[in-house]
Amino acid sequence: MRGPTSWPAGRLRVDGRVGGMPEGHTIHAIAGRIEHAFGGTRPEVSSPQGRFAESAALLQGRELVSASAAGKHLTSSSPGTPSSTSTSA
């Protein structure tokens, strides 16, 4: 399995290749990989192009407790955040 820092730009499939719109099972698998790689840590969070700087600032320095999926929605939870962060694929 590839490490999170080597994920290619674009949409990552479970098999490690870049493809089109992921299906729900792919989002569930990626949630598991994120939780395994980052659960219990305080990952660096940024917005390289600045589009999500405000959201990144809310998450910066917070512990990632869990990552999960519901359909094609990827969510994560951290203590002290107002609600889960959700990303639609």
Summary of the structure (lengths in Angstrom):
residues: 89
radius of gyration: 12.9
end to end distance: 21.4
largest distance: 34.7
contacts: 203
relative contact order: 0.18
helix: 28%
strand: 20%
